[in-house]
Amino acid sequence: MRERAGGVESGGERESERERESERGSEGERAGVREGARAGARGGWSWFGPRLGWGVRIAFVVIGLGPFLPWLTQGIPGLSLLGRAFESWFEYQCHREAARSLTIFGQVMPVCSRCFGIYAGLGLGALVMRPRLDVWPLRIWVGFAALVMVLDVATEYLGMRPEWAPLRLATGILLSYPVAGAVVRAARGEALEPVEAEPQIPKT
């Protein structure tokens, strides 16, 4: 009886061992499929990503130059259409009060100083692409910049201080500067893959 019981126990252990090996094999197969899918995504994106990244980067630089384009492109065939398109957008997007707008090279900018800072920050961020921030530092930067801008708007609106164009300009740049670089890197595919937890293999 003892020998039979021992044989049954040994058979049960062998069966459990085979089940664990089968589970490990299934986990390995699933991991291989995931790695193959990621490799395929990287292979396809390696051609498209850099081109999309350059397109987005150039677009942001053009947006950064946008406030200058209505008068820089005036009278130039073809390019004047681009300048008029920016002018129409600025009329819709900004209050365009001359008292709150910068004057550069004798030209009053078509947007206020804060909006000018936002556009300039997008252009500079895409052009410089530094610093390279991870997700949480980027969130902290943008959250802090948004808080500073809200305080700037609130204290100015409540009459707690006079309007100051350099501060409006600085808050706009501070908010938009890191966003452009992050969007360009995402377009390149640098933020394409989410981080996955490693599969847990049961211990023997």
N, C-alpha and C positions, 0 to 999 in steps of 0.2 A: 504493500500500500504506500509506504513511504517513497519507494522507488518510483511508483506511478505518479504520486503527487509531485515529486521532484521533477519528473519528466514533463508534467503538465506546466509546472512553473517555468521550466526552461523554454518550453514551446511558447508560452505566453510572452516571455522576455524577448525571444527571437522575433515574434510577431510585432511587438511594440517597437523593436529596433528597426524592422523593415518599414513600419509606418513613419517613424521619424526620418529615415533616409528618404522615403518618398516625399515627405513634406519639404525636406531640404532641397530635393531635386526640383520640386515645383516652384519653390522660392527662387532658386537659381535660374530657372527658365523665365519666370516673370521678370526678374532683374535684367536678364539678357534682352528680353523684348523691350523693356523700358530704355535700356542703354542704346539699343539699335534704333529706336524711334528718335531718341535725342540726337544720335549721330546723324540720322537722316535729316532732321530739322536743321542741325548745324551746317550740313553739307549744302542744303538748298539755300539757307540764309546767308552762307558765306559769299555767294554771288550777289544776292539782292540787297542784303543789309547795308554794305558800305555805300552803294549807290543811293539808296533811300536816305542814309545818314547824311551824305553830301547834299542831297536835294533839300532836306529839312534845314541843314545848316545854312545853306545859301539863302533859303527863304527867310530865316530869322535875321540874317544880316541885312537883307533888303528891307525887312520890317523895321529894323533899327534905323535905317536911313530914311524911312518913310516920311518923317516930318520935313526933311529937306527936299524931297522929290517934287512937290508941287511947283516950286520955283526953280529948282535945278533943271527940270525937264521942260520947262515952259518954252514953247516954240520949236522943240526938237521933234521931228516927225516920228511917229510910233511911240517914242518914250513919253510924249506929252499925255498920251492916253493913260499910261501908268500913273503919272502925276495927278491927273484928274480923278482917277479911281481912288487914290489915297485921299485927295481933298474931299471927295464925297463921303468917304468913310469917316473922316475926322469931323465933318459937319454933323454926322449922325451920332458919333460916339462921345464927343467932348463938348463942354460948354463954350470953349474957345474965347473966353474973356481975355481981351488984350492986356488988361492990368495984371492978370495971373499967368501970362505967357512970357517966355523968354524972347529976347531980341538978339539974334546972332547974325553977324555980318550985315547989320542994317535991316534984316528981315525979321518980322514978327513971326514966330513959329505958329503953325496952324493948330496947335494943341496947347493946353496949359502945361505948366512946368512939371506937374506930377505925371501926367500922361506922357510927356516927352521923356521923363526918366524911365517909365515903364518900357517904352519902345527902345530907348537907348540901352537899357539893361538886357533886353532880349538879344539885340544885335551884338553887344559886347560879350555876353555869355556864350553865344554860339561861336564867336570869333576866337575867344581865348580858351574856352573849354577847361578852365581851371577855377577852383579845385575840383577834383573828381570825388563827389560826395556819394556815400552809400545812402540807403533809404532813410534811416533814422536821422543822420546829420542833415539831410536835405529837408526833412519834415520840420526839424527844429529850426533851421535857418528860415524857411518860408513862414513858419508860425510866428517866430520872433519878428520878422519883417512886417508881417500883416498886423501884428499888435502895435508896432511902432507907427505904421501908417494910420491905423484907426485912432491912436492917440493924437497924431498930428492933425487929422481931420477934425476930431472932437474939440481939441483945445482951440483950434483956429475958429471953428464954428461958434463956440461959446464965448468968443471974445476974450479968452484968457491970455492971449498974446497976439501980436500983429502977424500978418501974413509974411512969410519969409520964403522966397522962391528957392534958395539953395536947399532948404530942408525938404520942400516938396519934391524937388528933383532927386535928392538923395534917397528918400523913402521909396520912390518909384524904381530907381535902379536896384536898391537893396532887395526889393521883392522879386523882381523879374530876372535878375542876373543868373541865379543858380538854376532856374526853371529851364531856360533854353538849353544849357549843357546837358541836363538830365533827359530832356526830350530827344536831343540828337543822339545820345548814347543808347536810349531805348530804341530809336529808329534803326541804329546799326545792329541791333540784336544783342547788345551787351547785357540787357535785362530780360532776355527772352525766356530763360529757363527758371522756373521756380525751384526753390531748394526742397528736395524731398527727403523724408526720413529714411534711413537705411532699414531694410526689412529685418525684423527680429527673428533669429533662428533659434528654435528651442534647444536648450542644452541637453546633452545626453546624460 
